[in-house]
Amino acid sequence: MQGVHFLLSLLVLGLASSFASAYDPSPLQDFCVAVKDSEIKSALFVNGKFCKDPKYVTANDFFFSGLDKPGNTSNQVGSNVTQLNVDKIPGLNTLGISLARIDYAPYGLNPPHTHPRGTEILVVVEGTLEVGFVTSNQQDGSNKLFTKILNKGDVFVFPIGLIHFQFNRGHTNAVAFAGLSSQNAGVITIANAVFDSDPRINPDVLTKAFQVDKNIIDYLQKQFWVDNNN
């Protein structure tokens, strides 16, 4: 019996370690302000950012101004995401959080996308949004959609790595703010990644995957796919 308990303990410890490694590393000092890539003249590459010497750190390393200003939504999808990650606030380095403002024109869409390194929590501050996320493949082969209509003051969570979207259902502009559990959660916009990769995915692959005529894939790969993230 003791042997069983020991094996179970090892299993739990292993699972805990794997979960911990899936998120940003914990800081080993008060802060680790990121050094800009342009300031590093080296072939070294690290998982995250190099730390600025603490004696050169200032309050500006933890500061950003301008999030009160709406983003430009005059694009094909009618939305704009203003990201505040470690590239804009160096003081976020190793802290495991970031922020975004999302502006939506009337009937604007933040297209289906994923954040491979972070869970997102979204709060609506203006307008009405239809939001949702889709689960990973289930044992029965299905993918379940969780969706909700959000009004001002409502909050919704998108679990890490799952495809999700937001759609402005109203005749007026909408605004939301999102917190993410990573200093650099990453964004994969599904349509852009599939139809606008560089180089392009073999059309035969996409024709087979989507079970459509090859002419449709050719048409989609010739379109201009907007990136609404800034």
N, C-alpha and C positions, 0 to 999 in steps of 0.2 A: 504493500500500500504506500509506503514511504517513497518507493521508486516511482509510483504513478504520480504522486504529488510533486516530486522533483521534476518529472517530465512535463507536467502541466505548468509548473512555474517557469520552466525554460520556454515553453510555448508562448505563455503570456508575455514574458520578457521580450521574446523575439518579435511578437506582434507589436508591442509598445514601441520597440526600437524602429520597426518599419514605418509606423505611423509618424513617429517623430522626424524621421528622415525625409518625409514627404512635404515638410513645410520649411520655412526659412529657418536657418540656424539661429540659436539663441545668442545674444551678445555676451561677450566675455569681459566687457568693461562698460562704463556708463553710456558711452556712445561710440560710434565708428562712422564718422562723417565721410561720405564717399569722395574719393579723388576723381576728378573728371578724366575721362578716357584720354582726352587730348593732352593731359599733363603727364601721362605715363609713357615713357620712351623705353619700352621693354617688350620682349616677346612673350612675357608671362601673361597668363589668362587665369582669372580666379572665378570661383562660383559666387558671384556678387560683385562687390567693389572693394578696391583697396581703401584703407582707412587713412584719413588725414591726421597728421600729428595734432593731438589735442591742443597744443599751445597755439596753433594757428586757426582753431575753430572759432567762429563768431555766431552771433544770433541769427544772421542771415542764412546760415546753413540749415536752419530749422524753419525757414519762413518762406511764404509765397503770397503774393498779392494779386488780386484780379479775378478771383473765383466768383465775384458778384456779377461779372460781365457775361452775357449770353454768348454761346458759341454760334458760329455761322452754320445754319441749317440749309443753306441754298445748294443742296446737292441732290443726287438721284433718290436717296433714301430719306431725306428730310430730317436728319438728325446729326448731332455733333457731340462727341465725347471728349471732354477736356480732362486728361489724365494728370493726376498729381502723384507720380511715383518717384522712385529714388533718383531718376534722371533730372527731375525738377526740384526736388527737395533732398539734397544730399544727406541731411540728417536722418532720413528714414532708413539708411543703410543698417541692416541687421535687426531692425525693429519689427519686421513682419507685418506692416500695415501700409496701405496707400488709400487714396481717395480719388473719386472722379465726379465731375458734374456732367449730366447728360441733358442736352436741350433737344426738344422735339418740335418741329413745325406741325401744323394741323395735319393729322394722318401720317405723321412721320414715323419711321421705323428704325429702331436699333436692331439690325438684322440678326438672325440666329448665329450665335458665336459661343465660344467656350473660353474660360480662363484656366489654362492647364496647371497653374500654380496657386490658385486662390479661390476661396469661397467669397461670394459677394452678398452684401446686405444692402437693399435699395429702399430709399424713402422718397415718396412723392411729395414735392413742395408746391406744385402747381399743376392743374390739369387732371386728366383721367387717362390711365394707362391700362392696356391689356398686356399682362405679362405671363410668362410660363417657362417651364423647363421640361426636358424629356429625359427619362431615365436611360441608363445603359441597357444593353440587350438583356432581357430576362430569360429565365430557363425555358419559357414557352415560346421564345422568339419574339415577343412583343417589346415595345418601348412605350411606357406609360407617360402621358402628358399631364403635368400638374399646372393648372392655369388659374388666374384670378384677375378680377377687375379691381384696380387700385385707384383710390381718390386721394385728395390732399391729406397728408398725415399718415397714410397707410404704408406699411413696411412689408417687404417680401424678401426671402432668402433664396439664392441660387447656389446649390452645393458645388463644390470644387469639381472642375472638369466636365460638367454636364452642359449640353447645348441649351441655351436659353435666349430669350428675346424680350423686347418691350415695344409696344405699338400704341401710338397716341390715337385714341378713338374720338377725340373731340375736334371741334371747329376752331379751337384756339391753341396757342402754344402750351407746351407742358415742360416742366423741369423736374429732374430728380437728382439726388445725390446718392453715391454708392461708396461704401467702404469695402475694402478687399483685404483678405488675410495674407497679404504678401507685399513686400516692397516693390515687386515687379511681377504682377500676376500673369502677365502675358495675355494676348488676345489672338484667337484663331477665328476669323470670320469664315463661316462654312463655305458660302458660295465663292468668295474670293480665293480661298485655299484650293478648292476643287477645280474651278474653271479658269483661274488666273495665276496659277503657279508658274515659276520660272526655273527651268523650262516647263512647258505645258505637259500635263499628264497625257499619255497616249490615248487618243480618242476612242480606240477600240476598248480600252479598259473601262472608260466611263460609259460607253454605249452598253457594254455588258452589265455594268454595275447598276445603271439606272433603268435598264430594259426599255430604251427608247431608240428611235431612229438615229443613225449617226449624223444626219443633217442637223438635228436639234443640238447635239453636242458641239458640232462645228460652229453653229450660230452662237451658242453660249460662250465658247472660248474666244470669240471675236469681239465680245462686248467689253465696254469699259466698266470695271468693277471698282466702285468708289470705296476708299478707306475713310470712315468717318471718325477715326481716332486721332487725337492731336495731343 
